[in-house]
Amino acid sequence: MSAAFREALIDLAAVQANVAHLRSLIGTRHTMAVVKANGYGHGAVPVARAALAGGADWLGVADLDEALALRAAGIDAPLLAWLHGPDSDFTAGISADIDLGLSSAVQVRQAADAALSVGRTASVQIKIETGLNRNGVDEADWAEVFRLAAAFERVGRLRVRGVFSHLANTSPADDEAALLSFDRGLAAAAAAGLTVDLAHLASTAAALRLPAARHSMVRLGIGIYGQSPFDDADSAALGLIPAMTLRGRVAAVRQVAAGAGVSYDYLWRAAADTTLALIPLGYADGVPRQAMNAAFVAIGGVQHPVVGRIAMDQFLVDVGAAPVAVGDDVVLFGDPATGAPSAAEWGAAAGTINYDIVTRVGARVPRRYVGAPADGAAPDAAASSPAAGAPGSAESTDAESVGE
Ligand SMILES: *Cc1c(COP(=O)(O)O)cnc(C)c1O
């Protein structure tokens, strides 16, 4: 067992297996692994390597800084970044062979200008608006933007490699409307003379449940981390292995008498004499303060309730009569198959979602990696190797400790 005071244990074999499993279910020609936001808190670089080993052939991030960090780490897989500020440095992106996701005529011109100054053709993908109302070109502007992009393509400044959009996952009817809109967008691109290699619309949820949304590529985020995007299916039901285990060690144990108030504001009081264990993670580490009196942790495989305010660095659990001692391992969340609470349960306790729970794990928590793919591993070689539900089994000589 780990002796870390607090850590996020990341099972890269689980990421690799999740990608391979999702690919086998989805079957698109291309698979993008989305590793934005530091790989949803798991670590973008190691997750990217594991996802590529699992068969992903594209990587996706939100912004160019994230993309450039992957390149700086030596990752040369096809890579798309789709969220840019007005001053984003497209020249750096083009020089680093990063596909630019473009959402407006202004961005198309900026990319073409940047391509000229770099002296290379920029590979771009046009994001179209189909109902989410975030970024993306409005339908009224499709013809103009596609014509502009096609003109730049003819003179070698741009290569329009893809057209993409993103779903709201609101209702089947809303998604159906978005799919039809996307089809109109693809037709508009073709009408403007563009021949795109990639059409993509689906993130994990639609990739799994809306086959019509798959097109030539899916963009898989939450699923590769072993978390479910659905309320009505957990990780195990989808055949996914949660890759992150957030854990620590009991820092103190204290007996308290019935009526004792616990933590700031005494928002929990002991109903009877009991024992409290102090857990050395707090909201600075991403433990949601809102989960007070609602979440659970596992100590020795037994779940105990979080009681009282969650503080910046620590919180308490009521362990009752359980034989808990200073130094015992505590799991906040991990793979429920091991008896741990899930990230989704923490999400429910905090009024949020599993995405938020894993992504918010703070910079003070060291990430420790196990199950890293061997260099040059064949894409599907390890697809079935990690034992589901036994993340510890992947701990091996290739385990390495990596801090922030
Ligand atoms: C984050 C994101 C994804 C991945 O979504 P998941 O639900 O995590 O699979 C895909 N596409 C875009 C544009 C995103 O921003």
The ligand as a Gaussian input file, in Angstrom:
#p B3LYP/6-31G(d) Opt

LIG

0 1
 C      -14.440000      18.405000     -23.171000
 C      -14.859000      18.195000     -24.566000
 C      -15.042000      16.891000     -25.073000
 C      -15.001000      15.638000     -24.216000
 O      -16.251000      15.495000     -23.567000
 P      -16.533000      14.228000     -22.603000
 O      -17.955000      14.402000     -22.200000
 O      -15.606000      14.382000     -21.450000
 O      -16.281000      13.008000     -23.395000
 C      -15.300000      16.758000     -26.418000
 N      -15.395000      17.840000     -27.230000
 C      -15.267000      19.103000     -26.774000
 C      -15.400000      20.243000     -27.711000
 C      -15.005000      19.329000     -25.426000
 O      -14.894000      20.582000     -24.979000

